Amino acid sequence: MRRLAILALVLAVAGCGSQYERSRSWLEWFVGWNKVGSSSDYWLVKRSFGVDDPIGLMFGYQSDLDGCLEIAQLLNRRYPTANYTCKPAN
């Protein structure tokens, strides 16, 4: 529970404009070392201009990869010009 509270705080801070990159780097580091649940967590990633941008963190599913892939497939169908995929977070 404590980890989820810390994660929620980090996500709130990550939205504060000028420190976005530093907060994002810290969040990626934190998630890399703190798995939630029994399966590995996954980033939902949008590929834009050759750069992978993590746009969501999938955790809490019995299989986080399956949950992430399902969401990525739905987004790819909804937005055919975009490229959504999943990458391991930890």
Buried (B, 14 or more C-beta within 10 A) or exposed (E): EEEEEEBEEBEEBBEEEEEEEEBBEBBBEBBEEBBBEEBBBBBBBBEEEEEEEBEBBBBEBEBBBBBBBBBBEEBBEEEEEEBBBBEEBB
